[in-house]
């Protein structure tokens, strides 16, 4: 039987990866690439961390509520309607909206908030 060998990650680096993975909005695949590990191993480490540190279970559960969706089709999409709801205002765009335009709008909003 051929077992896959993983490179040995120092405990300090592993803890850093787990900590970064719990930050809201963290994209696990980017984090995995940054550290040269698989995203599956990061999910395994987080699960192990949760089991060994139940006092942090809520933060791990909250971080696990984010679902990462890989983009398979790189063609631009056209939306008919986009609705963004913030705590103090909302923005509704209707018509033929290019996803690239929506991303540009989101970037402007992010920089101004």
Residue pairs with C-beta under 8 A, 6 or more apart in sequence:
6 37
6 41
7 36
7 37
9 17
9 35
9 37
13 35
14 45
17 31
17 35
17 37
17 42
17 45
18 42
18 45
18 46
18 49
20 26
20 31
21 28
21 31
21 42
21 45
21 46
21 63
22 46
22 59
22 60
22 63
23 63
24 62
24 63
24 66
25 66
26 63
26 66
27 68
28 39
28 42
28 43
28 68
29 39
29 68
29 70
31 39
31 42
32 38
32 39
32 41
32 42
39 68
46 60
46 63
46 64
49 56
49 60
50 56
50 57
50 60
50 61
76 98
76 99
76 100
77 98
77 99
78 96
78 97
78 98
78 99
79 93
79 96
79 97
79 98
79 99
79 102
80 94
80 95
80 96
80 97
81 92
81 93
81 94
81 97
82 92
82 93
82 97
82 102
83 90
83 91
83 92
83 93
84 90
84 91
84 92
84 106
84 109
86 113
91 105
91 109
93 102
93 105
